[in-house]
C-alpha cells in the first residue's frame, strides 16, 4: 500500500525528515502502480538473488497465479525483474541493473518493522 506523502518524507535516506528521496519516489511512482506490483517489488527486494516460479510467488504473496504472472511479466518488460525460461520451468528474479535493484531493496528495507520504532 502506498504511503501518504507526509509519511514518505519521514522515511527519507537524507538527514532532514522534510526531504524526499527522489530516486525512490520516482521508482515507486513508475513501477509500483498497483497493490500487486507493490507486493511483488517488496517481495523481490527482500529476496534479490533468489529465483522464484510464478506459482511460488503467488503462494508466498497469497495472490491469484494468473494475476501474479501477468504482473511478473509486466515488471520483466520494464526491466525490474529478469525472467529465465526453460521448457521445464520459468523463474523470475530481481534485475541486476543497479538503479532498479537498489530501489527495490531499499523499499524492502523500509517495509521491515523496526523493533524500537514508537507505536502510535
N, C-alpha and C positions, 0 to 999 in steps of 0.2 A: 504494500500500500504506500502511495506517495505521501510524504510528509508536507504539512503546510510550510510555506516559505520561511516563517519565523523559526521553525524547528530545524530546517535545513541549515540555516545560518549558524545555529548553535553547534553543529557538528563539523564545522569548517576545520580544515587542517591548518589554517592560519592562526596566528596568535590572538587576533581580535575576534570575538564571537559575532561581531556585526558584519564580517566579511564572508562572502560566499565563495566556495571552491568552484570556480567557473568550469574547470575541466570536468569535475564530477557532475555538476549541474547540467552541462551540455550533454554528457553521456546519458544521463537519466532521461532527459527530455527527448533525445534522439532514439534511444533503444528500448527503454522501459515504458512502452506505450500502452501496456495493459497489465493487469494484475498477474496474468500467467507469465508474461515476459519478465516482469519484475521478479517473480519467484524463480524463474529459470536463471536469470542473471545472478541472483544471490546464491543459488544452488551451485552453479559452476564456479562462482567466485570462492566458495568455501572448499571446493574440490577441483582446483585448477588443472591438476595433472592426471586426473582420473578419466578414463573412457567410460561412457555410460550408453546403454542402449535406450531407445525411446521407451520401452516397457519399464526399464529400471527407473528412469527419470519420472515417468508418470506414477509409478508406485511410490517412490520417495516423496513426491510432492502431492500425492493423493489427487491426481488430475486424470481426466479422460485421456487415454493414449493417443487418440486421433488428434485432439486439440493440441496436446503437447508436441506431437510430431510436426504438426503444421508450424507451430511457433519455433521449434528447433530448426526447421528448415529455413524459416524467415531470418532467424538470427545467424544462421550459417551464410545465407545470401548477403547479409550485412557485415560479414567478417567478424562477428563477435564470437562465434563458435566455428569449429572445424569438424567436418563430417568425414568419417572413414568408412568406406563401403566395401564390403566383400559379399559374395553371393550368400555366405552363411550368416553374416552379421553386419549390422550398421551401427556405428558408435559415434558419439559426439563428445567433444571436449572443448575447453576454453581455448581461444586462439593464442598464438604466441606473439601476435602483434602487440607491442608494448603499451600503447595508449589504452586500447580496449581491455587488455589483460589487467593492467594496473587499476583502471577504474572499477572493473568488476570485483577485483579482490578487495579494494578499499571499501566498496559498498558492503561486501560481506562482512568486513571487519566492523563497520558501523552498525550492522544488524545484530551483532552479538550483544546480549545483555551484560552490562557491567555490574559486578558484584557490589562495588562501592558507590554506585550511582544513587543519588537521593530519589526516593519514591514520592510521587505526588499524591 
